[in-house]
Amino acid sequence: ICLGGLYLPEYQATVGPQTVADMRDLSADIVFIGCDGLTLETGLTTPHVLVAEVGATMATRAGRVVAVADGSRIGRRGFTPIVPLDAVDVLITDATAEREELGRARELGLEIVLA
């Protein structure tokens, strides 16, 4: 399925009102959301407002939300929030992620998968 909207090649994503409207008619068991930053306080973040809107909309249409972020993104705060951390069920990251941040996330009930 290719959703309508404005295509952003640097994000390999469509965004904008048409994309969001199209997603409201869809549902998913699982959504995978990438991010440029992830902290306990701000949740998942990105520098692009329209990308954040698409991610937030899809998160509301899925049964489970999986965040995907390499270790350099953990503990980094981005410009625009996508979803708060309590909206995320699983975080997939790598072994470079700061252990203290991961431990705090686990305490909040977030499942962590090191890949």
C-alpha positions as CSV (number, residue, x, y, z in Angstrom):
1,I,0.0,0.0,0.0
2,C,1.3,3.4,-0.9
3,L,-0.4,6.3,0.9
4,G,-1.0,9.6,-0.8
5,G,0.6,12.8,0.3
6,L,3.9,14.7,-0.1
7,Y,6.9,12.3,-0.6
8,L,10.0,13.2,1.4
9,P,12.9,11.3,-0.2
10,E,15.3,11.9,2.8
11,Y,12.8,10.1,5.0
12,Q,11.5,7.7,2.4
13,A,8.0,8.6,3.6
14,T,4.8,10.3,2.5
15,V,3.5,13.0,4.9
16,G,0.8,15.6,5.1
17,P,-3.0,15.8,5.4
18,Q,-3.7,13.2,2.7
19,T,-1.4,10.7,4.3
20,V,-2.9,11.1,7.7
21,A,-6.4,10.9,6.3
22,D,-5.6,7.7,4.4
23,M,-4.1,6.1,7.6
24,R,-7.3,6.8,9.6
25,D,-8.9,4.1,7.4
26,L,-6.2,1.5,8.2
27,S,-5.3,-0.6,11.2
28,A,-2.3,-2.8,12.0
29,D,-1.3,-5.4,14.5
30,I,2.1,-3.9,14.9
31,V,3.7,-0.6,13.8
32,F,7.5,0.0,13.7
33,I,8.4,3.7,14.2
34,G,11.9,5.0,13.8
35,C,13.0,8.1,15.6
36,D,15.9,10.5,15.8
37,G,15.7,10.8,19.6
38,L,14.2,8.8,22.5
39,T,14.1,9.9,26.2
40,L,12.0,9.0,29.1
41,E,10.7,12.6,29.4
42,T,9.9,13.3,25.7
43,G,9.4,9.8,24.3
44,L,10.1,9.4,20.6
45,T,11.1,12.5,18.7
46,T,12.1,13.6,15.2
47,P,13.2,16.9,13.6
48,H,10.3,16.9,11.1
49,V,6.9,18.0,12.2
50,L,5.0,16.2,9.4
51,V,6.9,12.9,10.0
52,A,6.0,13.1,13.7
53,E,2.3,13.6,12.7
54,V,2.4,10.4,10.5
55,G,4.1,8.4,13.2
56,A,1.7,9.5,15.9
57,T,-1.3,8.7,13.7
58,M,-0.1,5.2,12.9
59,A,0.6,4.5,16.6
60,T,-3.1,5.1,17.3
61,R,-4.1,2.7,14.6
62,A,-1.9,-0.3,15.8
63,G,-2.3,-2.9,18.5
64,R,1.4,-2.7,19.4
65,V,4.0,0.0,18.9
66,V,7.6,-0.9,18.3
67,A,10.3,1.8,18.4
68,V,13.4,1.2,16.4
69,A,16.5,3.3,17.3
70,D,20.2,2.7,17.3
71,G,22.1,3.4,20.5
72,S,23.1,6.9,19.5
73,R,19.5,8.0,19.6
74,I,18.8,6.8,23.2
75,G,18.9,9.7,25.6
76,R,18.9,12.2,22.8
77,R,16.0,14.7,22.7
78,G,14.7,15.7,19.3
79,F,12.7,18.7,18.1
80,T,9.2,17.3,17.6
81,P,7.5,14.6,19.7
82,I,6.1,11.6,17.9
83,V,4.6,9.6,20.8
84,P,5.3,9.5,24.6
85,L,7.3,6.5,25.8
86,D,4.2,5.0,27.6
87,A,2.7,4.6,24.1
88,V,5.5,2.3,23.1
89,D,5.5,-1.5,23.8
90,V,8.9,-2.5,22.6
91,L,12.2,-0.8,21.9
92,I,14.6,-2.4,19.4
93,T,18.1,-1.0,19.7
94,D,21.7,-2.1,19.7
95,A,24.4,-2.7,22.3
96,T,25.8,0.8,22.1
97,A,22.7,2.2,23.9
98,E,23.4,3.6,27.3
99,R,22.6,0.9,29.9
100,E,21.3,3.4,32.5
101,E,18.7,4.8,30.1
102,L,17.6,1.3,29.0
103,G,17.3,0.3,32.7
104,R,15.1,3.2,33.4
105,A,12.9,2.4,30.4
106,R,12.6,-1.2,31.6
107,E,11.4,0.0,35.0
108,L,8.6,1.8,33.2
109,G,7.6,-1.5,31.6
110,L,9.1,-1.1,28.2
111,E,10.3,-4.3,26.6
112,I,13.9,-3.9,25.3
113,V,15.3,-6.0,22.5
114,L,19.0,-5.7,21.7
115,A,19.7,-6.5,18.1
